[in-house]
Amino acid sequence: MNDTGAVRLGRPGQDWACLVPLVEVTATGHGRMWSGERFIETAIGDRLTYRGHETVQDGGRERTTIRLADSATSLAADVTLETRPGSGFLRARVRLANEGASALRLESVSTLALGGIVDAGGGLDGLTLHWADNDWLAECRWRQDAFRERVVPLSRSAHGHEGRGCFERYSQGSWSTGRHLPVAGLTDGEGRAWLWQIESSAGWRFETGEREGAAYVALFGPDDAHHQWQHTLAPGEEFHTVPAVLVRTETGGLDAAFGELTDYRRSIRRDHPDHRTLPVIYNDYMNTLLGDPTTERLLPLIEAAGAAGAEVFVIDAGWYDDDAQGWWDAVGAWEPAPRRFPGGLLEVLDAIREHGMTPGLWLEPEVVGVRSPLARSLPDEAFFRRGGLRVTEHGRHHLDLRHPAARAHLDEVVDRLVGEWGVGYLKLDYNINIGPGTENGSESPGAGLLGHHRAHLDWMASLLDRHPGLVLENCGSGGLRMDYAQLAVAQLQSTSDQQDLLRYPPIAAAAATAVTPEQAAVWAYPQPDHTLDEIAFTLTGALLGRVHLSGFLNLMSPEQSGLVRSAVSVYKELRPELSGARPFWPLGLPGWEDEWVAHGLRGQGATLLSVWRREPGNGAAPTVSGHDRNGSAGTDRTDRTLTIPHLRGARVQPTVLYPATTDAAAEWDADAGRLTVSLPRGNTAVLLRLSSVGAHSSE
C-alpha cells in the first residue's frame, strides 16, 4: 500500500511502478487509463483505496480479505486471498458491492491481478510462456514459446508509454474449453514456475504482458468484449467473480507447478468416495454400440465386462430412442425406448447388478430437442432466449436452470433414474455450444450464461445431496467443458471422444494438466480384430487415470480376454496410489505428433510411468536424433532415455507392470537420473513401476 491508500500485490521492496491494482474493473463510463487490448490500468482499479483487512484461519487454510473502495462510484471491492501455510498456491475471489445511489454497469472484473512476476533488469528475456489449445478429439495440446516472441520489447524509454497489447487466451460460448484450457503458465531458466487456473464454465480470459519492464498476469471471468457480459449493479446489490488460482514454485519447473496445482484441485472439490475407490467403468459407446443399445446387444457385453473385472457398466446414448427419425433432435423426456428393450430397461439394469456392477446411464440434461414434447410443454422462459426468441443450436434448445420448471423437470428425471431404477452413475454430456448465453429480461447474454452456469452447479450439488452415492461424470463432447467449476462438483471428467487408439496417447498423457489423475476418464477400447500389441497399447493409456473400458469384449479370444483382465487386475492393485500422486512428464508435455510419449505419477512409495512408442507416419512424427526436451534418443528408434530428476542418485528397480508379456526393457542410470526404455516395435506401450531401493537426493 502506498501513501494514497492504493493496494498492490508484490514482494517487500519491489518497484511500485511495475505492480498493478489489486482489482481491475471497467464499467460503462469508467474505462481504462491507457487504451488497448489490455484490461489492466483501469480507472476504477487505480482509484480503489484501502479501508481495512482481516485474516482468519479455517481448516488449515489462511484466508485474508482486503477491503477497498472507490469514492467516485461508491463501489466497494472485497478481495479474498486464500492459501495454506507451506503450500505454493494463492486462490482469489472478488466481491463487488454498490454502496452508492446510482446503478453501475460492469463490463469486466479481474479475479486476480499480479504485477512484477519477474523483476526488471532483463529477466523477461529468459521467460517461457506455456498454454494449451483444446479441441474436439484433440484435447490438452500444450504449446510453448519464448515470452519475448509473444510480448516483444518496445523500447518504452523512447516514447514514454506502455504497450497496448498482451498475450491473451479466452473462451468462446458455452464450451469453456472448446478453444483453450483455462490453465497457462510462465517458467524461467532457473526452474521457477508460475501457473494459473480460472474456474469458470461461463466465460474466462487471462492476459500476460509487460509493465514497467516486468511481467504481469491478470485473470478474469466473462467480460463484455469477449463474452457479451455486462452486469448492472443496482444500489445495494453485489456481484461475485469466478474463482482463480495462481501457483508459484521455486524449483522443478512445470512438473513441480502442476504437482502443486494437482494438490490444490484435490482440496477444492466436493468430497466423494469415488475419489478413493476408483471403480473400473465399462461404457458401451466408444467404437462399440455407438448410441444404438438394445437388450440383445447389451446382455453379452454385460457378461463380458463383469468377467473382465468392470465395476460400473454405463449404457451410453440411445437408450431412450424410439423415434424413426432419430433421437438427436427429439431428446428431453429421458424415458426408455420399448422397442429397444422388449422386457424393459429395468431388466438390463438388473442384469448389470447380477454381474456385480453398478448400472449407469448417459444423460444430456441441459438440452431439449426441437421435436421433443418438452419443447412445447415447458414455458419459453425455461429456455435460453436472445432478442425474445428461443435459441436453437444443432436441433436443440437449451434449458435455463434458473427457471423452476426447467429444474423441476430435471429433478424428476434424475430422481426417477436414481431413486426408482437404482442407477448409481450418470454420464452428463453437453454436445452443443449455445453461444454467448441467454437474455432474461434486460440482462446481457454473458450474464445469463453465468447465471445458468451457477444454477447448473447448484443443481448437480443438490443431486449429490439427495443421492450421496451417485457418481457424476462430466462430459462435453469429450473434454470441451473441462474446467474446475464443473470438476469441483463432478467426480470424473471425460478426456476425449478420440476413437483412434494411436491418437489418444498425447491426450491421455497430458490429461493431468487439466484434471487430477483420479478424475481423468481415459478410454481403453480393445477389439477382437486388434493384435495383442494394439490391445495392450489402448489399455496401457488408461492405467494412470480412470479406466473407461469399451469394445466387444464378448467376441475376444481367450488370449485377448486374458490381456484385458490382466490390465484391470494391475489397475486395481495400483489405484490406491493414484489419488495422492503428483503427475510429471519426463519427456516434457507431449506434442501431438510425438513418436515417444511418457507420463508418470510420483507417489509416496514408488513412481509409476507409462511410455508409448508410436510408429512414424501412423499418428506420430519421427524422433529427431539428440536431446528432445527432457529426454534423448537412443542408439536407434527402439530406445528412449528419460530424465527423472526426483530419483537421481537413487538405486531404482524398474519393473514392468503391464503388459506382462512385453519384450520392453528398462535400464536405470542412478548418477544421471536417467531411465532408458526399449520398445522394439512401434505402436507399443508399457507401464513401469520404479521402486527406489536406496537413498537419493531428489530435486
N, C-alpha and C positions, 0 to 999 in steps of 0.2 A: 504494500500500500504506500502511495506517495503522500505528499503534504496536502493534496486536494481531496484525498479520500478515495481516489481511483484504486482498483484492485486488479492485480495481475498474478498469475501463477508463474513461479520461477524459483531459481536457487538463490540463496543468500549472496549478495554482492553482484548479481547478474545485471548486465546493462539493461536499464529500464526500457530503452528505446526499442529493443528487439522483441519485447513481450507484447502480448495482445490482451485486450479486455477479457475479463473472466467470462462474460456473456456478450455475444454479438446478436443484436436484434435489428431487423428492419421492419418498418411499419409504414403504411401509406402516409406520406408527409414527413417521414423521418428515414431517410435513406442512408447512403454511405458518404463518407467524407472524401473518398477518392474513388471515382467511378471506374468500373472494370468488371472482370469476371469473378473477382474475389468477393466473399461475403464476410470479410473482416473489415476493420476500420469503419464501423457503423457509428452513426451519430448518437444513437441511444446507448450503444455499448461504451462509447467514450465518456458519456455523461453519468453512467451508473457509478454511484459512490457508496462507500461502506457505511453501514449503520448497525452492525453487530454480527456476532457469530456464536455458535455453540457446538460443542463436541460431546458425543455420547458413545458409550461402549455398548454393543449389542451382539451377544452371542459370539464373541471373539472378533467382531468387526469394529472398526472405528469409523464413525460417521460424523463428518463436520458439515454444518450448514452455514453458509456465509450469506448474510442478508444485505442486499443492495437496493438502491432506489434512484430513480431519475426524476428530479424535481420538475423538469419541463413537461413531462407527460403524466406524472404521478404513477408511473409503472414501478412496481416492486418486483425484484427478482431474488428468489432464494435458490442458491446453488448448493446442492448436496453432493459432497465428495465422500466416497466410501472406499475403504481399504481394509486389509488385515495386516497387523504388525508382522513384519518379516516377509511379506509377500511382495510381488512386483506389480500389482495392478492398482489402478485408480478408476473407480466407476463414478459416473456423473449423471445427474438428472437436474433439471431446472424447473422451478415453479414460478410462473409469472402471475401477478395479480394486479388488477386495475383498481388503484385506490383513489382515482380521480372522479370527476363528474361527467366526463365525456368518453365515448367509446373509442377504442384504439383498434385499428385493423392491422393485425400482424401479418407479415409476409415471409419472414424467416426468423428462426431462433436457433442459436447454437446450443448443443448439449454440453460440449467441451471445446474450449479453445485454448491452445497452449503454444506460446512462442519460445524462442531461444532453445529449441531442442538441441541444436548444435551451435556452439558459440561462434561468433565472428572470428576471422583470422584464418580462413582457408579451409575450415572443416567441411564445408559443403562439397568441396571437390572430391572428398572420399566417401560420400554417401551413396548408397544404392537404394533405389525405390523398388518395392515389391507390391504387386497387385494381382488379382485373379479374374480372368474372363470366365464367364459361365454361360452355358447354352444347353439347349435340349440335346441329349446324347453326348455332350462334351463338357461335362462339369469340371470345376476346380482346376482350370488350366492356368497355372501360375506363370507370370511374366516378371521380368526384372530389367531395369535399365539404370544407368548412372543418373543420379539426381540432376546433374548438370546437363544431361541430354534432354530432360523434360522441363527443367527450370533453368534456363540459360542465364549466364551473368550479363547484366545490362549496364554496367559502369554507372551505378547510381550517382557517384560523385560528379559526373559530367553534367547531369541535368537536375539533380536535387529531388527526385521523386522515386517512390517505389514503383515496381512494375504493376501492370494491371491484370496480369494473368496468373495462373496457378496450374497445378496438376490436379484434376478432379475426376471422380467417378461417382455415378449416381444411378439409382434405379429408375425404371420407367414402367408405369402402370402397376397392376396388382400382383405381378410376379416379382417379388422383391429381389430375387437373384436370377432373373431372366437375362441379364446382361453381364453382371459382375457380382462377385461376392462382396458383402458389406464389411470386408476384412482387408487390411493392407498394412504395409509397414515400411520402415527405414532401417538400414543397417549401416555400420561403418566398418572400416578396416581393422578396428581393434576388437571386434567381436560383440560390440554393443548393438542392441536392437530396440526399436520402438514399434509396437504392433497395436493396432486398434480394431475395434469391432463396434458396429452400430446395430442396435437390437430393435428392428422395425420391419414389419411386413407391409407398411403403408407409405413408403417413400423414405429415402435416405440419400444423403450426399456427404462426401468428405472432400476436403481440399488440403493440399500441402503446397507450400511455396517458400519464398524468401521474404524476410522482413528485416531490414537493417543488418544485412549480412548473415542472418541466422535463419534456420528452418523453423517453420511453424506448422501446426496441424489444427484444423477446425472440423468438428464432427456435427452433423445436422440430421434432423429428421426431415420430413417433407417441407418444401418451400414453394413459393409462388412461381418462380422462374422455371423450375424443372418438374413440378408435380401439380400445378394449378391449385396450390394450397394457400388459402388465406383464412385467417381466423379472427372474427370480430370479437374483441374482448370488451364486453359492456362493463360499466361501473360495478364493482363488487365481484366480478367473475374472475375465474382462474383458468390457466392453461398449464398443462404438464408436458414437457418434452418426452420423447422416447429416450430410453437409457443408452449410454455408450460407455465403453471402457478403453483405457489405454494401458498397455503392458510395457514395462521397461525392464530389460535385463542388461547386466554389465558384461557378461561373458557368454559365449556359446552361440551367438548369432540367432538366426531364425529358429533353429531347433529349440533352444532354451526358451525363446519367447513363446513359441507355440505350446511348449510344455506348461508354462505359466498360464497361458490362455486356456488350456485344457482344464487345469485345476480350477480356474475361475468359472468356466462354464458348468462344471460339476456343482459348484457352490450355489449357483443361482437358480437351478432348475428345481421343479417340484419333486419331492422325494417319492420314489416308487420302487416296489420290489423288483420290477423288471430290470432296473439298472444293475441289480446284483445277481439275479438268476440267469439272465441272458438265454432264454429258451431258443432252441433251433426252430426256425419257421420254414414251412413249405408253403409256397404260393403257386396256384395253378396257372398263372398267366404267362410268364415270360418264356417265349419260344415253345409253349406247350398248348394250352387251350385258347389263349389269346382272346379272352372275352366270350367264349362260347361253351360254357359249362352245362352239362346235363348229368342226371343221376348215373346214366350208363358210363359216361366218360370219367366221372369223379370217383366212383367206388374203387376201381383198380388203382388209381393214383393214391387214394387214401390208405389203402392197404400197404402199398409200396413205400409211401412216405413214413408210415408208422414203423415199418420194418427197418427203414434206413436210420431211424432214431429221431425223426422230427417230433417236436413237442407242441407245435401250433400248426394248424392247417387252415390256410386262408383261401376261401373261394373269392376270386377276384371279380372283375367286371362281368356283367351279363346275366347274373342270377335272377334278375328282375325282368328280363327281356322276353316279352311275349308278343311283340309287335312285328307284323310282317314288313314294315318299312324300316325296321332297325331301331335301336334303343337310344342312339346318341342324342337326338333332339326330343326324346319322349320321357326322359328320366325325371324323377321328382317324388313319386309316391313310395318307392322302395318297398314294393310288395313282390313276393316270389312268383316266378312265372310257372303256372301249372303245366304248360306244355313241356317245359324242361325237366320238371320233377313230378312225374306221374304219381308217386307216393308222397309227395310233399317235400319241401325243402328240409323240414324237421327230420325226415328220415335220413337225409345225408348228414345233417349236423349230429344226429345220434351215432351214425357210423364213425364219424370223426372221434367222438368221445370214446366209443367202444375200442378204438385202436390207440387209446391212451393220449390223445391230443386235444388241445383246446380249439374249438371252432372259431374261425374268424371270417369276416365278410368285408368286401370292398364297398365304399360309400363315397359319393361326391356330394357332400351335404349342401354346399353353398349355391348350387345351380339347380335350375328347373328348366327342362326342355320346353321349347316353344309349343310342342304338340302335347305336352303333359296336361292332364286335367287341373293340376295345381296352378298352371299359368293363368287359368280362368277363375279358379275359386279363391285364390289369395288376392287381397287388395293390391292395387298399384303401389301403394305406399310401402308394401313389404319387399319391393324390388328396387334395384338401382335404377335411377332415372337421371336424365340430363335434359335440360330445356323443357321439362314437363313430359318427356317421352321416356317410355321404358327402354332401357339399353338392351340390345341383343348382340351376342357375340358367338359365332360358330354354332348357331342353332340353339343357344341357351340364353336364358335370363339369369340374373344374379340376385340372390336374396340379400336383403339388408337386415342383419341380425339385431339391429337396434329396435326393429318393429316387433311387437309382441306376437303377431300372427306368424311371422317367419320363425321365431324362436319356438313357439308352441308346436308348430309343425315338426321341427327337427327333434324337439324333446320327445314327442310322441313316437317318432321313428326309432330313435335310439333306445328308449325305454322298452319298446316292443322287441327290438332285436336282442338287447342285452337282458332285460328283466324277464321277458316271456320266453324267448327262444334259447337263452343261455349262451349267447355269443360272448366270447371273452376278449376278442381282438377286433379292432376296426381299423382298416386302412382308409384314411381320409385323403382322398385325392382332390386335385384342383387343376383342371385342364384348360382353363381359358384365362387370358389376360384381358380384363374388363376395361382397361384404360385408366384414365385419371381418377375415376371414382363416381360418386353419386351426389346429386344436389337435392337435399331435403329442405325445401323452402328456399331461404336465401343463402344457405351455406355453399361454400365452394366445393368442387368435386374432390379435391385433395383432402379437405376437412371431412367430407363424407366417408372417404375411404379409410381415413384414420379412425373415425368413429365406428365404422363397421368392424375394422380390424380389432379394436379393443373389445367390442362386443363378442366377436368370434372367440378371442382368447378367454373371455369370461364364460362363454358357453362351454368350451372344452373343459375348463376347470370345473364347471358345475357337473359335467358328466362324470368326472373322476370323483367328485364329492359324493355323488349318488351311487356310483358303482366303483368302489375303491380298487377292485381287482382288474378292472378293464384296462387294456393296453391300447394306446392310440399311436398309430404310425402316421407321420406327416409326409405327404407326397404332393408334389406339384409338377405333374408330368415328369416325374423323377425329382431332380434337385432344383426346381425353379422357384421354390419358396422355402429355401434352406437358411433360415435366419433364427437367431436366438430369442426372438419374441415367441415364435412358434415352439422352439425346442426347449424353452424353459417350462413348457406345459406338456408337450407330446413326448412320448417315451422313445420313439425311433424316428429316423429320417431316411426316406428312400434316396439313395445317392444318384441314381440314374435310371433311364429307360433303355440304356445301351444294350443291344441284342447281340453284338459281335463280341465274342469272348476275347478276341485279340485286341480289341479297342478298350476293353474295360480296365486293364492294369493301371494306367495313369490316373484314372478316376478313383479306383479303389485305394491306390497308394496315397493320393492327395486328399482323400475324403476327410482325414483327421485334421486338416486345416480349417474345415468348415463345421465339423461336428465331432463330439467326443467319440472315441472308437466304439464304445459300447452302445452308442445310439446310431451308428452308421450301418444302415442296411445295405449289404452288397449282394448282388445276385450271383448265384452259382447254378448254372443250368446245364448239367451234363445230359447227354443224349445217347440213345443206343447206337447211333451211327457215328459216334465220336471214337477216336482212338483213345487208348489209355492215357497217353500224354495230354490229349485235349481235356479229358475228364479231370485229370489232376490239375491242369492249368486253371480251369474255371473254378474248381473247388478251393485251391490254394488262395486265390484272391479274396475269399470271404473270411478266412480264418482269423484275421486280426480285427474283425469288425463284428457285425451281426449277420450270421449266415441266413440268407434267403434262398433256400433250395427251390428249384423248379426242374422241369424236364420229365420225360416219360420214363420214370424210374421203373415202372411196371414191365417195360419191354426190354430191360437190360439183361445181359448175360450174367451168370454168377460172378465172373471175374470183374465185370464192370460194377455190379452191385456192391461187391466187396470193397472196391476203391471208394465208393460213396460212403459206405458205412464206416470205413476207416477214417475218412475226413471228419465225419460227425463225431466219432469217438475221440479223436485228437482234440477237436474243438471243445468238447465237454470237459476234457481234462485241463485245458489251459484257460478256459473262460473265467475262472475265479481271479486270474491275474489281470484281466483286461480293464476292469473298472477302476483300477488305481494307477494304471500305467500311463506314461507320457510318450507321445509319438516322436520319432526322429526319422531323418531321411539321409542315409549315408552316401547317396549319390546326388544329394540335393533334391529339391522338389522336381517331380518328373516333367519332362517335356512330352508333348502329345505324340511325337513320333520316335521317342527314345527306344533303342533296341533293348537296353538293360534298364530295369526299373526296380527300385528297392524301397521298402518301407519297414520300419521297426517300431517296437514298443519296448520302452525301458521301464521295468518294474522294480519292486523291492528285492526280488530274488534274481531271476535270470533276465536276459534280453532276448526278445523274440524278433525274428527277422524274416520277411518274405522277399524273395528275389524272383523276378521274371526275366526271361530272355525271349524276345520276340524276333522272328526271322525278318531281316530287312526286306522291304518290298511287300510285306504282308502285315501291315499295321505298325511298322517300325522303320526308322531310318538307320543306316549302318553307323556303328560306333566309330568316331574319329580316333585314330591312334593317339596315345598320350593322355595327359590328365584331362579329366572332364568333371568340373565342379569338385566334389569331394572324393572321387574315385579315379581309377585309371584303368586303361585297357590292359589285358594280359598279353601273353605272347601271341595269342590268336583270339578269334572271336568267341571261343568257348570259355574263356576265363574273364573274370571281372574282379578287380580289387576295390574294396570299400573301406573307407576310413570311419572308425568308430571311436571317437575321442574319449568317451566316458569309460572305456575299457582299456585304454592304453596302460601298459605296464602290468596288466593282469595276466595270470595264467588262465586261459579260456579254453573250454572244451566245446567245440561246435558239434551239435547233434542234429541229425535230420529227423524232424517230427513227421513231415508229410511231403511227398508220398514215400512210404516205407520202401517201395521197390525202385526208387530212383537211382540213377547212376551219377547223381550230383555228388560233388565233393567240396569240402571247405577246409581251408588251412589258415591258421591264426599266427600273425606276427605280433608278439606282445610289445616289443620295443617301439614299433611304429604305430601300434594300434590299428592294424590293417588286417582285414579278412579277405582272402582270395577265394572266390566261389567259382566252381567249374560246373557248367551246364553243357554237356557235349552236344546236345541237339537244340535246334531252335524251337520256339513256341513251347517251351517247358518252364516250369516254375518249381520252387522248393520253399518249404517253411523250415527254418532252423531255430534251435534254441542255443544260445550262447551262455553257458554256465561258467561263472567265474570260480576258479578253484584256488586263487591266491590273491595276496594283497596287491593293490594297484593304486596309482594316483590318477584320479579322474579329472577331467576338465569340464 
